[in-house]
Amino acid sequence: MPRFSRETHAPPLPPSLPDLWATFSLQQLPPPQRGGGSGSCPTSVSPQFGSGCQVPGEGGAGAAGPEGRGDAGQGGWPHTDCSKPELCRPTPGMAEAHQAVAFQFTVTPDGVDFRLSREALKHVYLSGINSWKKRLIRIKNGILRGVYPGSPTSWLVVVMATMGSSYCKVDISMGLVCCIQKYLPERCGPYQTPQTRALLSMAIFSTGVWVTGIFLFRQTLKLLLSYHGWMFEMHGKTSRFTKIWAICVRLLSSRRPMLYSFQTSLPKLPVPSVPATIQRYLESVRPLLGDEEYYRMETLAKEFQDKTAPRLQKYLVFKSWWATNYVSDWWEEYVYLRGRSPIMVNSNYYVMDLVLVKNTDVQAARVGNAVHAMIMYRRKLDREEIKPVMALGIVPMCCYQMERMFNTTRIPGKETDVLQHLADSRHVAVYHKGRFYKVWLYEGSRLLKPRELEMQFQRILDDPSPPQPGEEKLAALTAGGRVEWAQARQAYFSSGKNKASLDAIERAAFFVALDEEAHCYNPEDEASLSLYGKALLHGNCYNRWFDKSFTLISFKNGQLGLNTEHAWADAPIIGHLWEFVVGTDTFHLGYTETGHCLGKPNSTLAPPQRLQWDIPEQCQAVIERSYQVARALADDVELCCFQFLPFGKGLIKKCRTSPDAFVQIALQLAHFRDKGKFCLTYEASMTRMFREGRTETVRSCTSESTAFVQAMMEGSHMKADLQDLFRKAAQKHQNMYRLAMTGAGIDRHLFCLYLVSKYLGVSSPFLAEVLSEPWRLSTSQIPQSQIRMFDPDQYPNHLGAGGGFGPVADDGYGVSYMIAGENTIFFHVSSKFSSSETNAQRFGNHIRQALLDIAGLFQVPKADR
């Protein structure tokens, strides 16, 4: 993490106070004093934050930590002017703080007194050692990743084999060793003896053979991973070719891989042909358009395919050759970063905690364990010790999105935002009761233990100090319009203590919100889950820092959740982290009988550092305007979250269909009952089998699904006919999902063609119309069990409820669902109160009934469920 720095100049000595001391610390943070850097003494003292008075120019912090702590404008506590100069002397609390300082000097009338602290220097030394360890680990991992599936051991084996064959008078190099030996200098340094030159020649030859073998292995694996025929085969009917393919893939990837070992072996996302994309597009809109409208769209598509598309396609194919992925960079920039509307509700999404079990009611303890688990995960991520996600246990998924999980912030701009990612960060930013804090995660090179983190968070919860002017609603800037936030950031946060404090937030590993409210799921009160979701989605609009990669939200009763910024990664990535956190919290870290973290607190730790702000009235007015925009947006969101208990994937499998297809067809039936019409439906699928792949759209409203829905609505069809129509719809959906996952989707291709047309200044009525079509039903299935932290059969109640997002269209629905085990499904349905066409509660009831009606077609006996 880039180090914070500040200049350290001794202030001039005031004639009236010749004994005034000035301390400038360059190492570890002393407990923040109640003094905002005004040269005055406190009227009241908060024991856990230390005591004493600070001097002019220190900005309240006056100290630097293992990474150059000492951010200007941090750590001070506002107080009244000092009326007793004799109290402006070091108190016992200040003396303790000074013992932790590595280097300090005191200005007196007799001169300058320098002091060194061995203990603090020890922490500096340990911190430096830790930094070098990280560098060496990255270098080692880079080498091991670069030679995968080879290894230093395999290189040594090849060298020994070459030398052994030479000893046995067998030239396996076919003369290449002798050829290499000829080009080595004869009379230069260590190459003087023939034996040395022969050994060096064999080592060079062996290295070349080893590198060539690695290259061939990788290219072979990439070729094998380009085969996706296995996805289109019926379950239980695997072809002989696919079985041979699976054996080959397993052999080439059998050696223990690191997280990013397969990245360079993953194939690139292919560019579909224009005729294939056009055909699939027309097929997807056929059930939504009348005959005349469909004929008009067909004419536009034909004209585009014949005249405009060939030129655009050439540029796109060229980009696919040149770039790692022809979609992902444009998708991140134009779909996420260039959006100027608020990201709260419109872009960010939320993730819920375990909802059927509770580990502790102690808020500080729960967040202490969670933060510790997150930093453990980050350590594994940095060391690449996390196992790559594998489909079927053999097909690797792209993991590049994990790189920006921590130490990442979205920085606002007037035209486009940017993602700022740091290599490391040693602190988290915390919000509680309108105040911002900086909590260090390490003491020297040692990660703080859960009990120590609990103590730090409890200190924040116990702090009685009020917010500074403009501080309470400051985070509303991240919830409002992006242009307004960019302008305010440049005008009011580009220098001084405001910049230092903002840096502390934006450079944090992640953001922590300690809420004063209590939320949880009570199965007897269904509305409790919706209120819990609303709190995670937007809170009160100023107690989340929506620009951070994610905000860890801790409620008063110990319940947790996440609010996640969407630009840096998709939901499965944060889901991977969250599964690790809740699993580690529950099954590895644990709690005492009284609900506290295990271990003993360390009372000698420097307390959390209060961030300091100087927010003028003009900026406060901007903050209030952003808050009003965000408040209106949040108040307009209707959220209906519920647990569907009659059945889960266990019964669905007995219907011999895909659980996802089952739910998607039920959503089509529910939507038709809700609005009396079909609509363009978005379901997100992943393309992570390709390098740097993110998502593709599955257009779930098909001719087959609409035929089934219409037959269900008519009520005159035989059950066998309805079953047949349902199976056709499910099969069609599964096929479309497979096409999307294998790079043969519709929407990302058209999106990129549209961008190329804009770059070239080419007008296309067809693309303009396609890209302007609203998604009135946007859906997403939430992944689970990416990490097997525990046996779900042994712990059936350890279920997360998934998460959700806001509606994409003003008159549409957003639906996320998680098929959480054999017997339950969680749904999150969002809409807007301002639309007379939508009602989340009503749609949720339609979803319930649709699921029951479809299950009823198959007449699965209750005893078998």
N, C-alpha and C positions, 0 to 999 in steps of 0.2 A: 504494500500500500504506500503511495507517495506520502512522504512525511510532511506533517504540518511544521511550519517554522515561523519564527518571529524574531525581529531584531531585539537585542537586549542592550539598551543604553541606560546608564544610571541617570535618574532625574536630577535636576539642579537642587542643591540644598536650600530649603527655605530659611531665611535668616531667623525667623521666629521659632523655628523648630530645629535647632542645630543637631539634636540627637536622633532625628527621624532616620530610621534604618530603611534600607531598600534591598530586597532579596529578589534575585532573578534566578530561577531554577531551570536547569537544562536537562533534568532527567525525569524523576518520577513525581507524579501528581500528589501534592499534599491535600488533605481534606479541604474542600472549598470552604472559604470563610464567608460569613455574612457581611460582605462588603463588595460593592460593585465596581471597585477601582476608582472611587472618588476621594480616597484619602481620608475616609471617615470611619468611625467606629460603630459597631452594631449596638442597637438598643436591646435586642433579644438574640438568643443563641439557640440553634438547633443542634443538640449534642452530637447526633450521628454525622453531621456534616462539618464538625470541627468548630473552632471558635477563634477569635482574634480579629485583627484589622489588617487590611491590605493597603498598599501604597499606590500612589498615582502611577498610571501607565501599565499596570499589570492586567487590566481588563478582567479582574476577578479570578483569573486562573493562576497566573504567575508560576506555572510549572510546566515541565515537559516530561512526557512519559517515555516508554520504551521505543516509541516511534516518533519522538519529538513532540510529546504532548506539551501543550502550552499554547493552544489555539487562542488567539486574541479574542476577547469577548466571551470567554466561557468560564463558568465556575463561580462567578461572583454572586452575592446575594444582596439585593438592594436594602439600604438602611438609611437612617437619618444622618445628618451631618454630625460630626464628632464635636462634642462640647467639652470633652475631657482629654486633652492631648496626652496626659500621663498614661492613659489606657492604651495608647497606640504603641504598645510594646509587646513583645512575644509573650503569649500566655502559655500555660502548660500544653494546651492543645497545639499551639503553633510550634512549640519545641519538638513535640513528637513528629510533626509534619516535616520539620527541618532535618530530622534524622534520616528521612527517606530520600533526601535530595542528594544527587550525585555531586553536583558542583554548585556552589553559591558564593556570593561575595556580599559583604556588608560595608556600606559606605558610612564612615564616621568622620568627625573632625580630625581624627588622628591619621586617617588614610583609608585604605581599602583592605579588608580582612578576607582572605580566601580560605575556603573550607572544602574538604573532600569527604565523601562518605563511602567507606568500603562496601557496605551492604548494597547501596544503590549502584555502585560501579559493578558489583557482582551481577545485579539484574541486567545492567547494560550488556555485560559480557555474555550472559546466558541468552539474552534476546538476539544478539549478533550471531551466536552459535546456532540458534534456532533458524534464523534467516538463511544461513549458509547450508544448513541441513536441507531446508526446503529447495534451495537452488540445486543441490546435488541430487536430491530425489527427482526433481524435474529433468535434470540431465540424464540420469540413469533411466528413467521411464521413457524419455525421448529415444534413447538408444534401443531399449528393448522393444518399444513400439515400432521403431523404424525397421527392425530386422525380423519382426514376427512374420511367419511362424518359426523363424530361426532363433537361435540363442547363442550366447558365448560358448556354451558347452558343445553345441553342434559344430561351431566353428573349430573348436579344439579337436573334435573327433575327425573332421575333414583333414586338418593339418597332420594329425597323428597317422591317419590312413595313408596320406601321401608320403610321409617320411618312412612309414613302415614298408610301403611298396618299394621305395628306393633302396631300403636296407636289404630287401629280398631280391634286388636286382630286377624289379618289374617297373617299367616306366608307364604308369597309368596316364601320364600327361601327354603321351604321344609326341614327345619332343618339345613341348611348350616350356618345361622347366629349363631345359638347356638354352632355348631361345631367349628366355627372360634373363638367364645368367649372362648371356653375351652382352646384353645392354646395360648391365650393372657396371659401375666404375671399377676398374681393376686395382688402382692404387690410391684409394681414397678412404680414410678413416677406418671404420670397422669392417670394410669389405676386402681387406688385404689377403686373407687366407682363402683358399678354394673352398674349404669346408663351410666357412661363414657365408660365402656367396651362394653356395648350394642350398644351405638352410634357408637363407632369405628368399631365394628363387622359389623354393617349394612353398614357403609361407605366402608369397604373393600369388602363386598359382592356386593354392588352397582357398585363399580369400576370394579370388575371382570365381572359383567354382561355387563357393558358399553363397556369394552374392547373386550369382546367376540362378542358383537353385531357389533362393528366396524369391527372386523376380518371377521365375516360372511358376512357383507355388502360388504366388499372389494372383498372377494373371489367370491361372487355372481356377482358383477360388472365385475370382470375379466372374469368370465365364459361367461357372456353376451357379453362382448366385443370381445370374441374369435369367435363369430358368424359373418360370413361375407356373408351369403346367400343373404342379402339385396342388395349387390352390383351387383348380377347377375340377379336380377329381372328386367323386362322391366319397363320402365318409365310409371307410371300410372296404373301398374298392380301389386300392392303390395299385397303379400299374407297375410292371416290372422295371420299366425305365426309371420311374420315380424312386423305386427302392434302391436301384443302383446309384442314382444321383444322391440320395440321402446318405448312403454309405461313403461315397467320395467326399461329400461336404464334411461329414463327421471326421473322416480321416485327416483332412487338411486343416481342420480347426480343433483338433483334439487336444493340442497342448494348451495348458492353462492360459487363457487370454486375459489381458488387462482391459480396462474400460474402452480404450480407443484403438485396440489392436486391429480391429477389422475395418477401420475407417477407410483406408486406402484400397481395401479389397471390395468395397461396396460398389455396385455399378452405378452409373449416372442415370438420372431420371430421363427416360426417352421422350422425344417430342412426337406426339401422335400425328398421323397424317390428317390433313385438313378434311378430306372427304369423310373419314371415319368419325371425326369430331362433329361435323355438320350433321351426319346421319343420326348420331346418338342424341344430338341436341334436338333435332326435329321430332325424334321419337319421344323425348322427354316432355315436350310441350303439347304433343297431340291431345292428351286428355284434358288440357286446360283451355284449348282454343276451339271456337266454332269453325265450321268448314271454310267460311270466307276469310276469317282471320288467319287460319292455318295456311291457306293458299297464299295469302299475302306474305306471311313469314317465310314460306317455302321459296317464293320468288326472290325475296331479299337474300336468303341464304345461298341460293343457286348463283345469283349475281356476284355475291362476295366470293364464293368458291372459285368461280371462273376468272374474275378480273383482279380483285384486290389481294386475295389470300396468298397466291403463289409468291409474290414479292415479299410479303410480311413473313411468310414461313421460312424463306431463305435466311433472313436475318436471325430468326429464332433458332434455326438449326445451327447456324454459325455460333450463336451464343452458347448453345448446349455443348459444342465442341470445346469452346474456350473456357467457359465457367464451370465450376463444380456442380452447380444446379441452376437450371435456366429459369426457375420460378422463385426460389426462396428469398433472394435479396430484394427483388421487386415486390414480392408479397409483404415482406416486413416493412419496406419503406412506404409503399403507396396505400396499403390497407390499414396499417397501424400508425407509423410515425408521422405521416403527412395529414392525418385526421386532425382537424382543428376544433372539433367539438369536445366536450368533457369526456375523459376516459372513464370516470366513475360511472357505473351502470352500463355505459355504452360499449366498453371494451374490457374492463377488469372483471374478473369472476371470483367466486369464493369456493372454499373447501371446508367441509364440516369435520368435526371431531368424531370419535367413537360416541354413539348416542345411547346405547343400551347398557353401558357400564360406566362407572365413575371411579377414578383412581384416588382422588383427593378433593377436598373442598378448599384447600389452602391455595389461594391464587398465586402467591409468590413461589410456593413450592412447585406447582405444576409448570409454571413458566420457566422456573430454574431448570427442571429436568428437560423440558422441551428445547430450550436454548442450548443446553449442553449436548443433547442428542443431535441437534442441527450442526453444531460445530464438529462433532464426531463424524457426521456424514460429509461435511466439507473437507475434513482431513482425508477421508477415504477417497473423495473425489479428486483432491489434489494429487494424491498418490496413485490414482487410477486403480484402486483396490476393489472398486465396485464391479461386480460381474456385468458384462454386457447383457442387455435384454435380448432374448432369443425367441423367435417364433418356432414352435414345435420343439424347442430345445436345441435346434441346430442352425436356424437361419438368423444371423445377427441383424439387429436394428441399429440405425444410425443414432449416435449418442451426442452429436455435436451441440445440441441445445443445452445440455447440462453444463457446458462451460461457463455460461453466464448466469447460473442460478444464484450465486452469492456475489456480493460486492458490486452490484449492478443497479444503476438508476437511470430512469428516463429523464433527460434534460430537455426542458421546453425550448422551442425556437419559434420565431415568428412565422416561418414558412414550413418548417419541418422540425421534428424533435430528433434527438440523437440518443443512442444508448451508451452510457458511460460505464465501462467495466474495468475494475481494478484487479491487479494480480492477487492482492491480499487486503484484508482489513482486520483489525484487532479489536474492534468495538462494535456495539450495536447502539442504535438510537432508540430512545424510549419516550413515549408520551403518556402522561397521566395528569388528569385534572387541569388541562390547559398548560402544563409545563413540559419542556423538552429536556432530556437528559442524555448524557453520554456514559455508557457503562462498558468498562474494559473487560474483555473476555480472558485476558491472560495476566499472569503475574510473572514478569520476566518472560521465560519461554514456556511456562507451565500453564496449561488450560485450566481455568477455574473449575472446581468441582461443583456439582449441582447444589450442594448445601451452601457453598460460598455465593453462587449466583442467586440462590433464594434470599440470602441475607441482603444482597445488593438491591434486589427488586423490592424487598420489604422496606428497606430504607427509603425508597422512592414513595412507596405507598404511605409511609408514616410521615413524610415531609409535609408540614403545615403551610409552607410558604405559598403566597398567591401567584398567579400568572403575572408576567410583566405586561405593560400596555401593548395590545395588538398581538400578544403571543398565543392566546387561547384558541383563536380561530385561524391561525396562520396556515395550517395545512389545507384550509378550504381553497387556497390558491391552486393546489394540485387537483382539486375536484371540479374547478370551473373551466372556462374556456382556455385553450392552450395559448392563444395569442396574448390574452390578458396576463397570463402567468409569465410568459416570456418577457413581456414589457416590464412587469413589476420586478422580475428577477434582475433584469439589467439595470433598472433605475434605483432599486433600494437594497439589493443584496450582492452588489459587485465589489464592495470594499468594507473595511472595518469589521466590527464584531458581528454584523449580520452575515457577511461572507464567511467568516470563520465558523459560525454556528451552522450555517447552511451546508458548508463543506462537511461538518461533522455528521450531518444527517445523510447527505448524498454519498459520502465515502464509507458509510457504515456497512457491515456485512448484510444486515437487513434491518427492518424497522419492527419495533415491538410496541403494541398499544395495550396499556393496562386500563381496561374499562371499569367503570363504577357500577355498571348494570350486571345483572345475573341472567344468563340465558342457558337453556338446555331443552332437551326433548322429553316431554312427558307424554307417554303413549295414551293417557287418558284425556289429554288436552291437545288435539291435533294442531290447533293454532300456534302452539309453542314452537313447533318446528319451523313454521313460516316466520315467526318473529325472530327466531335465531338466525334464519337465512337473511332476513332484512338487515339485521345488525351486522352481519359479515359483509353483505354486499355494499353497503354505504355508510353504516354507523350513523353518526349525527352530522356527517359531511365534513367534519374537521378533526376527527380523532383517528384518521388513517392517513398515512403518507402514500397516496395512490401512485406516485412515480417510482417507488422502490420496487425491485423485482418481486418482492412479496412482503406483506405485513403480517407478523404473527400477532393474533388478537387473543388476549386473555381476559375472560370475564371474571366477575367478582367471585363466582362460585367454583372457579377452577376449570371451567369449560374453555376449550380452545377453538381456534379456527384460523383460516388464512384468507387474505384478500390478495389476489395475484395480478400483476400487470401482464398483459397478454403479448406484447411485442416480442419479448425475448424468447418465449417458448410456449408450447401448447400444454394442455391439461395433463397428459400422461407424465410429463417431466416432473411437474410439481407433485403429482400423485405418487411418484416413486419416492421422493423425499419424505412425503407425509406418512407413507406406510412405514418407512424406517423409523421416523420420529415416534409415532404412537406405539409401534412395536417395541422399540428400545425403552421408551418411558414405562410401559406396562410390564414387560417381561425381563428387563435387564437392570434398569436403574432402581425402580421401586420406591416405596415410601415407608416411613415409620408408622407405628400404630396411631400416632396423632396426626398423620397426614403430611409430615414434613419430609424433605429430602434426606436420604441417608447420609451419615457423616457428621462432622462437627464444623460449625461456622468458624471462620477466621476473622476475628474482630480487628486484626491489624490491617486489613485491606483498606486502601483509600476508598472513600465513598464515591457514589456516582457523581458525575460532574454536571452541574446545572448549566445549560446553554444560555448565553446572554444575548439579548436583542435590543436594538434601538430602532423601533418602528415608528416613523412619523405619522401624523394624522392622515396625510395624503395616502400613504400605503395602507393604513387601516381602512380607509374608504374603499380601496381596491379589494382588500380582503373581504369586506362586507358584501361588495357586489358579487364577487365570486361565490361567496357563501349562499347568497340569495338564488343565484343560478343553480347551484348544486342542490339546494334545499327543494326548489321547485321540481327538479329532476327526480330526486329521491322520493318526494311525496307522491309523485305520479306513478311510481312503480307498485304494482300489485303482485304479490308473491304468494303462491300456494304450494307449500311443500308437504308431502304426505308419504306415509309408508303403506305400500300395498301388501296386505298380509295373506290374502287367500292362497296365493301360490307364487313360486319363483321359477328359476330355470329348471328345477327338477321336473315339474309337470310339463313345461314347454318342451323339454327333450322327449317326453313320452308322446308328444304330438308329432315327433319326427320332423322338427323344423328348427331353424336357427333362432335362438332367443332374441337376437337383435331384429331379425325380420318379423318375428311375432309382434314385438312392441311397436315397430314402425308401421305395420299394417293396422294395428289397433289405434295408433295415432291418426291415421287417415280416416278411419271410421269415426273416431271421436270428433275430429275436426269437421267432418261433413255434418254430423249431428249438431255441432255447435253453431256453424255458420250456414249450413245448407248448400255449400259449394266446396270445390277442391281448390287448392292453391299450390303455388310453387314451394316445394319443401326442400330444406337444406339439412343434410346429415353430414357431419364431419367424419371423414375416414383419414387414416394416416398413410403417408408414403415413405415411412422411415426404413423400408427395405432398400431405399436408394440413398446415396450420399447426400447429406444435408436436406433430406426430405422432411416436409412438415405435414401438410394436410391436402386433401382433395375433397370435392363435394360429391356426395351421392344424392341424386335427385329422386327422392323416395316416392314421389307421387307418379306412378306409372300407369299405363293403360291396364295392366293386370290388376293392380291394387284398386283402381277406381271401379273396375268391373266387379270385383268382389264386394266392395262397399255398396255399390248400387244394388247388387243382388241381396245383400243383407237388409238394405232399407226397404226393398220391395216386399220381403217377408213371404213370398210365395214359392221359393225354391226349396227343393228337397235338400236334406242335410248332406247327402253324398255329393250333390252338385256344389254346394257351398264349400265343402271340404276340398273338392277338386280345384275350385277357383282360388281358394286360399293357398293351396300348395303351389299353384302356378305363380301367384303373386309373390310368395315367399322365395321361390326359386329365382324369379326375375330379380328380386331385391338382392339376394345373395350374389348373383352374377354381376350386378352393377357394382356392388361393394368390392368384389374381387377385381373388377376392371379398374376401379378407382385406385385401389392399393397397388396395382401393378403398372401404374403410369398411363392408363388408357382412359382417364377421366375426361370430363367435358370442360369444366369451368376454369381450371387453371390455364389450360391451353388458350381458350378464348380471351382470358384476362391478359395473358402475355401478348397475344396478337393485337389486342386493343392498345397496349402500351407502345408496341412497335409502331402502330399506325399514328399514334400521337407524336412520337419522336420524328417520324418521317413527314408529318403534316398531311397525312392521307385521311380523307374522310370516308367513313364506312357507316352508313345507316343501319346495317345489320348489327355490327358490334355495338354501336351506341344504344340500340334498343335492348340487346341482350344484357348489357352491363347495367341498364337502368331498371331491370325487372326486380320488384321487391320480393324478398323472402318473408312471406307472412307466417311461415311456420319453420322456425330454425331449431334443430334438434341435435343432441349429442349424447352418446353413451359414455359414461365415466368408467375408465378402466379400474380394475382392482386386482389384488394378489399378484402384483408385479414382483414383489419380494415376499418370499415365504418366511415371514418372521415367526409364525406360529401355525399350529394345525387348526384350521377353521372347524373341523369336526369336533375337536376337543374343546374349543372355545367358540361355540356358535353365536354367542351374544356380543362378541368383539367385532362389531360391524360399524364401519363408517357410513354416513348417510350420503356420501358423495358431495356434490356441490352444484352450483347453478350460475346463471348469468341473466342479464336483462334482455328484454325483447329487442330483436333486430329492427323490426318495422314498428312504426307508431300504432298501426292497427293490426299487429300480429302477435304471435306467441313465441316465447322462448321456452324450450322444454329440454331439460337434461334428466337423465335417469341412470340409475346404477342397479344392475341385477345382482343384489347383494346376497348371494348364497342360493341354496336350494328352495327356500320358502318365502322369500320376500324381495320386493323391488321398491326402491326409493325414487320418487319423482319430485322435480323442482320446476314449477310452471310459473312463468312471468308474463305480465302484460302491462298495459297502461290504463290507469283510471280514466284518462282523458279521451279514450276511444270508446265510442258507444257500441262498437262491434265485438269487443273482447271482454272477457271476465275470467280471470285465472281460476277462481273457485269453481265456476260453472264448467270450465274446460277440464279441470281436474276430475270432477264427477263423471264427465263423459268418458274420460280415459279409464276410470275404474270399470264402468259398465261395459265399455268396448272389450277390455281384457276378459271379463267374465263371459261375455257373449261368444267370443271366439273360442275360449276354452270349452264352453258348453257344446260347441260343434263336435268335439272329439269324444265327449262323454267318458272322460277318464274317471273310473270309480274312485270314490273318496278314499277307499282303503289303499289305493295305489299311489295316492298323492304324497 
